[in-house]
Every structure is written in structure tokens, then in C-alpha cells.
Amino acid sequence: RDDPTVVAARERASQALVEGVRAKTTRTGRAARLTGVAAWSLMHGFATLYLTGALSDSLGEDLTSTARDVARILFAD
């Protein structure tokens, strides 16, 4: 928690989530914060599945595109 590199990375990730939530939803306050946590949890799980080899090769070779497609599900109406 005190490592400056980790603190900076955490702040960048948090800012990206906040901006993503603002861009994709009208939620505010606690609902917006919970949406950010949901997005973070989703992407963290996706990255963990990828890094451990648990994702199917049938998802395609473009990991960034696949991650974006997965994240869109969170904001689907």
C-alpha cells in the first residue's frame, strides 16, 4: 500500500474506471461508485482468467477487443 509505484498504478486504474462509468451511465453517488467496483471486479477477473490460461482460445486473438466486449455486458440495457 505504501509503494509509490503501486499507489500511482492504483490511482490511474481508479481514474480510468471513474471516467468509464461517467461515460457509460447516468449513475451518480454510491451507485456510480458501485458500478466502478463492478467494472474493476469484472476486468480483474477477466485478466486473472486470461493470465491463468482459463479462457478459451475461441474468444479470438484480440484480447483488448474481447475485454471491451465483456465490459459492455455490464452496461447493457
N, C-alpha and C positions, 0 to 999 in steps of 0.2 A: 504493500500500500504506500510505502514511502519512496519507492524507486521513481525518480523523476521521469524516466522513460515510460514506465507503466502508467504513471499519472497522466502524462501527455497523451498517450495512446487512448486511455480511458476517456479523456476529455474530447478527443477527436471523434471517437466512436459515439459518444453521447450526443455530440453536436450533430452528427450525421443522422442519428435516429430522430432527434428533435425536429430537424429540418424535413426529414422524410414524412414524419407524422403530420407536420403542418401542411405539407404539400398535398397530402393524400386524404385528409379527413378534416372535418369541421369540429372535431372533438377538442375540448379545452379542459384546463384544470387537471383534476385527478384522472379523468377518462383519457386525456391525451397522454399523461404520464404512463398509465397502464398500457395504452396502445404501444408506446415506445418500448416498454418492458416486454410486451408480447412479441414485437418485431425483433428485439435483441435476442430473446429466447429462441425464436424461430431460426434466426440466422446462426446462432451459436450451435444449435442442434444440427442444422444443415452442415455447417463446417465440420463438426465432430464426426458426423456420419461419413462425410467425404474423406476426411483425414484417416479414418479407421478402415476405409475400404468397404463400408457397408452399403454404399449407394450403387445401384445397378448401372452398368455401362450403357443401358438403353436410354438413359437420360440425355445423352449427347456429350459432345466434347467441349462445348462452350459452358464452362462452369458458371461464369458470371451471368450469362443469359438464363441459365437454369435457376440460379439463386433468385434472380429477379422474378421469374415466373412463379416460383414458390412463394415469394413475399407478396406478390399480387393477390394471392388467395386470402391473405389476412385482411385485405382492404376490399375484397369483392362485395358488392351489394347484393 
